[in-house]
């Protein structure tokens, strides 16, 4: 392992060496430690052509793998397998098409990988978080392209969910929509998109369990 960067009280960015394989932005890896004998799948957070791999990981209080990985220090052995999955942008769509990314929490990981991998990508990113400190590396996104919905703000403001933001936002029916996060958000967001005239063939999902 190369580094372990804390981003919030329960989220960190784990950086590992890159395996000598072909990697596409949006893919995931199986990650764990040898002493546990258990791995979990995490989407890649870094660019596909970086010399390392970053993973955006939220610690689960009663979890096994995420708390253990959170204690890893530079030089510790971390096992990774993969890459897996095809939650990726087709090469033919990268240059000219418009993309809308919708995420909750650490579900933003594959979209961060997309943005870091493809400079000049035409995108809008909607990010639903519980607290303000979960706007991970927000300066990596174009200011005009990043919209956040905070459901439990620290001050006395009323919170808002990402699905509420989608309901009140004009959406381009010609764009391609990618959703990543918890199952309830994805189910609700798909319903909203379809009500707004987005064809089902333009919607792609990656569910976090």
Phi, psi and omega in degrees: 000144183264312182203166179219102188258119180282128181252332176206184182298335182228017181225141180216163177247112181266125180249128180235168174295152180272129175287158183275070180220163175283130183233138175247140177304134180102348180281166180238167180227154171272123188233139178187189176236152185296326184291334179279320184073015180228135177242158173231154180269132178227137176290147177290138182257336184271175177289152183295333183258009176293159179276007180216176174233129175256144174233131177265113190234129174260128179288128175265125187307315180258018181283173180251310187279312186297319176294325180292316178296329180294340179267355183293144180239160179310131182099342178291152180277123174238129181265132176230145176230146180130197014275163179230163170089164180226032175280071190229163176272126176300140182304326184288346183256352189292318189285315193245335186282160178261135183238139175241122181252132182233121186220155166240139175053230181285359173296354177285348186308307182296331180286324172298319177297318177300309185295320179288332184277330188234083177302138181087003179299136177272109185211158167232134183241124173253124184235119177263125180228163177274315183235160183299329183285002178263010175276071190298124174048044185298335180288353175283349182252148174300133185304320183284351183258353187248121175238127181244144174239118182257116186277338181221071183294157185288329180272197185272007179294152175286138178281164178218140179268156183298328179293326176295321178297317180297322182298329185257011182247137175287127184243141183281117181290349180268351182281166174255134188248129179238126184241134179215128180155208184285156188299320182297316178300315183297316179300313181292319182294320178299318179299318179295316181298316181295321178297332180270008175089014177281123180293146180302329180289353179256009183244128181232140186228152172221115187264134172264136180260000000 
